[in-house]
């Protein structure tokens, strides 16, 4: 796991990666910035109104400016939600558009003898991505009440984005080189390690400026890790 992370960090300094770092995150920021500008004020006003009209809000209004506090917390919550939303959107863009080229470059350099068994397909990649997003959204909605607890924000975001990272990138990392049976075996055997990698990379989004490279770093990490485990699986089968 740590070798894959170190190799991915080293790849970040290659010129061919720079464009991959910039444009998916830039596109995601532009998208969610527009959504926030159009609908963010309405969402915060709705939250403040709901809190103010609740029994707890009416009780707190005796001592606190509930409307102002709820409005401020609403903007804080909205900005906190934007971090995983931007990273998720950038990861989806990267997975769809850039992963095949990244896999080809890394394989040619680090795994030149790894045979292509093409167990994945374009339809499989799209389906895998849709399932990953659907589960991510479902888990996010199910945990929505917990997002009102400020101390849980980073934990929830890391857990959810970690799931999405491993579910989305593992398929694309192996689609060209692993057979369908090998993919199923590796996903089953490496489940814990893959999720740990996803969470580890997602935690870097809370380091100032590091979040800009997290989607590309996640793709690189899963390519390095999955191809290395595939090569080890084949060596063990041959020996």
C-alpha positions as CSV (number, residue, x, y, z in Angstrom):
1,X,0.0,0.0,0.0
2,X,2.7,2.5,1.0
3,X,4.8,1.6,-2.1
4,X,1.8,2.3,-4.3
5,X,1.3,5.7,-2.6
6,X,5.0,6.5,-2.9
7,X,5.0,5.6,-6.6
8,X,1.9,7.7,-7.2
9,X,3.4,10.7,-5.4
10,X,6.5,10.4,-7.6
11,X,4.3,10.3,-10.7
12,X,2.7,13.6,-9.7
13,X,5.9,15.4,-10.7
14,X,5.9,14.1,-14.2
15,X,4.9,16.8,-16.8
16,X,2.2,14.5,-18.3
17,X,0.3,14.5,-15.0
18,X,0.1,18.3,-14.6
19,X,-2.8,18.7,-17.0
20,X,-4.7,15.9,-15.3
21,X,-4.2,17.7,-11.9
22,X,-5.6,21.0,-13.2
23,X,-8.6,20.4,-15.5
24,X,-10.8,17.8,-13.7
25,X,-10.6,19.8,-10.4
26,X,-11.1,23.1,-12.2
27,X,-14.2,21.8,-14.0
28,X,-15.6,20.4,-10.8
29,X,-15.0,23.7,-8.9
30,X,-16.7,25.6,-11.7
31,X,-19.7,23.3,-11.7
32,X,-20.3,23.4,-8.0
33,X,-19.5,27.1,-7.7
34,X,-22.2,27.8,-10.2
35,X,-24.7,25.5,-8.3
36,X,-23.8,27.3,-5.0
37,X,-24.2,30.7,-6.5
38,X,-27.7,29.8,-7.9
39,X,-29.1,27.7,-5.0
40,X,-26.8,28.1,-2.0
41,X,-28.7,31.1,-0.5
42,X,-32.0,29.3,-0.8
43,X,-30.7,26.2,0.9
44,X,-29.3,28.1,3.8
45,X,-32.5,30.2,4.2
46,X,-34.5,27.0,4.2
47,X,-32.3,25.5,6.9
48,X,-32.4,28.6,9.0
49,X,-36.2,28.8,8.8
50,X,-36.5,25.1,9.7
51,X,-34.3,25.5,12.8
52,X,-36.1,28.8,13.8
53,X,-39.5,27.2,13.6
54,X,-38.5,24.0,15.5
55,X,-39.3,23.6,19.2
56,X,-35.6,23.6,20.0
57,X,-35.1,26.8,18.0
58,X,-38.0,28.5,19.7
59,X,-36.5,27.6,23.1
60,X,-33.0,28.7,22.2
61,X,-34.4,32.0,20.8
62,X,-34.8,33.2,24.4
63,X,-31.1,33.5,24.7
64,X,-29.5,33.3,21.3
65,X,-30.1,35.0,17.9
66,X,-31.2,31.6,16.4
67,X,-31.7,32.9,12.9
68,X,-28.2,34.3,12.6
69,X,-26.6,31.3,14.2
70,X,-28.5,28.8,12.0
71,X,-27.7,30.9,8.9
72,X,-24.0,30.9,9.7
73,X,-23.9,27.2,10.5
74,X,-25.8,26.6,7.2
75,X,-23.1,28.2,5.2
76,X,-20.4,26.4,7.1
77,X,-22.2,23.1,6.4
78,X,-22.6,24.0,2.8
79,X,-18.9,24.8,2.3
80,X,-18.0,21.5,4.1
81,X,-20.2,19.6,1.7
82,X,-18.6,21.2,-1.3
83,X,-15.2,19.6,-0.5
84,X,-16.4,16.0,-1.1
85,X,-18.7,17.1,-3.9
86,X,-15.8,18.7,-5.8
87,X,-13.5,15.7,-5.2
88,X,-16.2,13.2,-6.2
89,X,-17.0,15.1,-9.4
90,X,-13.3,15.4,-10.3
91,X,-12.9,11.7,-9.7
92,X,-15.8,10.8,-12.0
93,X,-14.4,13.0,-14.8
94,X,-10.9,11.6,-14.3
95,X,-12.2,8.0,-14.2
96,X,-14.2,8.3,-17.4
97,X,-11.7,10.4,-19.5
98,X,-8.2,9.9,-18.3
99,X,-7.7,6.5,-16.6
100,X,-7.0,4.5,-19.7
101,X,-4.2,6.8,-20.7
102,X,-2.8,6.7,-17.2
103,X,-2.9,2.9,-17.1
104,X,-1.2,2.7,-20.5
105,X,1.7,4.9,-19.4
106,X,2.3,3.2,-16.1
107,X,2.0,-0.3,-17.5
108,X,4.5,0.5,-20.3
109,X,7.0,1.8,-17.8
110,X,6.6,-0.4,-14.7
111,X,4.8,-3.5,-15.9
112,X,5.8,-4.1,-19.5
113,X,5.5,-7.9,-19.4
114,X,2.0,-7.9,-17.9
115,X,-0.3,-9.6,-20.3
116,X,-3.6,-8.0,-21.4
117,X,-6.6,-10.2,-20.7
118,X,-9.2,-7.5,-21.1
119,X,-11.7,-8.6,-18.4
120,X,-13.3,-5.2,-18.2
121,X,-15.4,-3.4,-20.8
122,X,-16.5,0.1,-21.5
123,X,-20.1,-0.9,-20.5
124,X,-18.6,-2.5,-17.3
125,X,-16.7,0.7,-16.5
126,X,-19.8,2.8,-16.9
127,X,-22.0,0.4,-14.9
128,X,-19.3,0.2,-12.1
129,X,-19.2,4.0,-12.0
130,X,-23.0,4.3,-11.8
131,X,-23.2,1.8,-9.0
132,X,-20.4,3.5,-7.1
133,X,-22.1,6.9,-7.4
134,X,-25.5,5.4,-6.4
135,X,-24.1,3.7,-3.3
136,X,-22.2,6.9,-2.4
137,X,-25.3,9.0,-2.7
138,X,-27.4,6.5,-0.7
139,X,-24.8,6.4,2.1
140,X,-24.6,10.1,2.1
141,X,-28.4,10.5,2.4
142,X,-28.6,7.8,5.1
143,X,-25.9,9.6,7.1
144,X,-27.3,13.1,6.6
145,X,-28.4,13.7,10.2
146,X,-24.8,13.0,11.3
147,X,-23.6,15.8,9.1
148,X,-25.2,18.2,11.6
149,X,-22.5,17.2,14.1
150,X,-19.5,19.3,13.1
151,X,-16.8,16.9,14.5
152,X,-18.1,14.2,12.3
153,X,-17.8,16.1,9.0
154,X,-14.2,15.0,8.2
155,X,-14.8,11.4,9.3
156,X,-18.0,11.0,7.2
157,X,-16.4,12.7,4.2
158,X,-13.3,10.5,4.4
159,X,-15.3,7.3,4.8
160,X,-17.7,8.2,1.9
161,X,-15.0,9.4,-0.5
162,X,-12.8,6.5,0.4
163,X,-15.5,4.1,-0.6
164,X,-16.1,5.9,-3.9
165,X,-12.3,6.0,-4.7
166,X,-11.8,2.3,-4.3
167,X,-15.1,1.3,-6.0
168,X,-14.5,3.5,-9.0
169,X,-10.8,3.3,-9.7
170,X,-10.1,-0.3,-9.0
171,X,-12.2,-1.5,-12.0
172,X,-10.6,1.0,-14.4
173,X,-7.1,0.1,-13.1
174,X,-7.5,-3.6,-13.9
175,X,-10.0,-3.5,-16.8
176,X,-7.4,-3.8,-19.6
177,X,-5.0,-6.3,-18.0
178,X,-6.9,-8.6,-15.7
179,X,-9.4,-11.3,-16.7
180,X,-12.9,-11.1,-15.3
181,X,-12.0,-13.9,-12.9
182,X,-8.8,-12.2,-11.8
183,X,-10.7,-9.0,-11.2
184,X,-13.3,-10.7,-9.0
185,X,-10.6,-12.5,-7.0
186,X,-8.6,-9.4,-6.4
187,X,-11.6,-7.3,-5.4
188,X,-12.6,-10.0,-2.9
189,X,-9.1,-10.6,-1.5
190,X,-7.9,-7.0,-1.4
191,X,-11.2,-5.5,-0.2
192,X,-9.8,-4.2,3.1
193,X,-6.6,-2.8,1.6
194,X,-8.4,-1.1,-1.3
195,X,-10.8,0.6,1.1
196,X,-7.9,1.7,3.4
197,X,-6.2,3.2,0.3
198,X,-9.3,5.0,-0.6
199,X,-9.7,6.5,2.9
200,X,-6.0,7.3,3.1
201,X,-6.0,9.3,-0.1
202,X,-9.2,11.1,0.8
203,X,-7.7,12.3,4.0
204,X,-5.2,14.3,2.0
205,X,-8.0,16.5,0.8
206,X,-7.9,18.2,4.2
207,X,-4.3,19.3,3.8
208,X,-4.2,22.9,2.3
209,X,-3.8,22.8,-1.5
210,X,-3.2,19.0,-1.5
211,X,-6.9,18.5,-2.2
212,X,-6.3,19.8,-5.7
213,X,-4.3,16.7,-6.6
214,X,-6.3,14.1,-4.7
215,X,-8.4,12.8,-7.7
216,X,-5.3,12.3,-9.8
217,X,-3.4,10.8,-6.9
218,X,-6.2,8.4,-6.2
219,X,-6.2,7.2,-9.8
220,X,-2.4,6.7,-9.8
221,X,-2.4,4.9,-6.4
222,X,-5.0,2.4,-7.5
223,X,-3.3,1.8,-10.8
224,X,0.0,1.1,-9.1
225,X,-1.5,-1.1,-6.3
226,X,-3.9,-3.1,-8.5
227,X,-1.4,-3.8,-11.2
228,X,1.2,-4.8,-8.6
229,X,-1.3,-7.2,-6.9
230,X,-2.3,-8.6,-10.3
231,X,1.4,-9.3,-11.2
232,X,1.9,-11.0,-7.8
233,X,-1.3,-13.1,-8.3
234,X,0.0,-14.4,-11.6
235,X,3.5,-15.1,-10.2
236,X,1.9,-17.1,-7.4
237,X,-0.3,-19.0,-9.9
238,X,2.7,-19.7,-12.1
239,X,4.9,-20.9,-9.3
